[in-house]
Amino acid sequence: MEKQSRYNFLVTFSNCSFGIYLIHIFIMRYILWHIDFIVFGLGGIGQIVMTWLLTISISFLLTYAISYLPFSEYIIGFHHKQKK
């Protein structure tokens, strides 16, 4: 069961990858320009790691949420098909 859930996550992440690519720069700039803790509170490596983790997580969640909207395939290249 765990192997199947990892597979499903990787397929979903792969389907959302173009949307992640499109939106990540906006998320990353917002993080670096507005969250002072990341810029000043961490060292260089900590800043890179935290920025990467937050950027990829938020970009994935936003892209996944957008995939439920009508015509999302024209925005992010993927539309989440609901099971009937």
Stockholm file with secondary structure:
# STOCKHOLM 1.0

chainA/1-84         MEKQSRYNFLVTFSNCSFGIYLIHIFIMRYILWHIDFIVFGLGGIGQIVMTWLLTISISFLLTYAISYLPFSEYIIGFHHKQKK
#=GR chainA/1-84 SS CHHHHHHHHHHHHHHTHHHHHHHHHHHHHHHHHHCHHHHHSSCHHHHHHHHHHHHHHHHHHHHHHHTTSTTHHHHTSCCCCCCC
#=GC SS_cons        CHHHHHHHHHHHHHHTHHHHHHHHHHHHHHHHHHCHHHHHSSCHHHHHHHHHHHHHHHHHHHHHHHTTSTTHHHHTSCCCCCCC
//
